[in-house]
Amino acid sequence: MKLLRWCYYRQDYSSHITDSIDNLANVHTYFNGGEKQRTKQKIIDNISNTMTDRCAANHAATKLVEQTWDKSLNELNCHLHPLDSIATKTRSALKRCEERGVAKGLWGKDCFAANIVLSMNKMRYKDAKGDPRGFVIFLESENLPRGILPRYRGNRLHIFFHICGILIEHFEKFQKFLQKGTTCGGLRTSLLKDYNSEVAHVEMHVVGLLGKLLTGPWMKKFYRSHEDQNDHVEGIPMVKKVVERLNMEREPLDFLG
């Protein structure tokens, strides 16, 4: 099943790329005249690189595009997507450190910190499951910006680390919010139980520190506007240097010192 899905994705991605170039050539020749095939070939001749998130399907799609266009393309890896992997590994490491059988209020197989971040997102944005209106009233009463907790849709770059940092920075305020209000089908009670646990407190501290010292600076370095962005090739040795530094540390958190 995984092989079939992988084959479908690579074909779908490559078709999307080649069809887009065909459409660009059509539009250009429609408004500016000229021969479509010659215009299309000129566009292809000016394409030398691809940017991927290191996904196997993307690599396979690039190979299909190369076959279709009869040319070789340089595969550049996005400098931001390693943050997704760092978040995944961090959650797995925290989960392994938790004692077996430890009681949790929230449903889920993830670590305490990840479950709390996901559930807090439900409280903030989900009408049926959470309390968005009550959350906004709470934020205004505590003089906190409405957008202090961005939407969480899984491991997207620095978001997991950022939210944990916010929850720790304003721990008492969010604790106060969870202590009163509608039950939200038991979500508020379960969330408060885990939020108050010592394990969750430690995990959110760890994740917040990683965000402050690793993933946050990483985002600041590479996530920039078009006018202020870094040259991709110049960023390669930067990423290698960070990886080398992390691999030098014998203990996982030595680099925090």
Beta strands, then each sheet from edge to edge (+ up, - down):
strand 1: 49-52
strand 2: 74-77
sheet 1: 1+ 2+
end
